[in-house]
């Protein structure tokens, strides 16, 4: 797991089942009546349904990373399609199916269009007043 420390921090700060040290058991989870699965020494991919459904949605970035590593098969509600920018070719997450440009190129393209529009408008106005 890439961000195991982030998950541990989220468990410690936000999980209702996490009680710290209780009955001589470090990282005690009252839901499982044993140590929390995320504090185990092995580097496996532990699962806790309560954590996945109740605690993980607090941090969207961590949730996206967690679910992509596990490939849980559930549709992630804020997942966005990855597309390539038509100007620079960089891959980015599109917010709609009509989005063609990454943020940098979108801003540059908008500036270019504004410049062209203003030139045409000024040219037309100058002709009218001449």
HELIX and SHEET records of a PDB file:
HELIX    1   1 UNK A    4  UNK A   14  1                                  11    
HELIX    2   2 UNK A   37  UNK A   39  5                                   3    
HELIX    3   3 UNK A   49  UNK A   50  1                                   2    
HELIX    4   4 UNK A   51  UNK A   55  3                                   5    
HELIX    5   5 UNK A   56  UNK A   58  5                                   3    
HELIX    6   6 UNK A   60  UNK A   70  1                                  11    
HELIX    7   7 UNK A  103  UNK A  129  1                                  27    
SHEET    1   A 3 UNK A  18  UNK A  22  0                                        
SHEET    2   A 3 UNK A  25  UNK A  29 -1                                        
SHEET    3   A 3 UNK A  34  UNK A  35 -1                                        
SHEET    1   B 2 UNK A  82  UNK A  84  0                                        
SHEET    2   B 2 UNK A  91  UNK A  93 -1                                        
END                                                                             
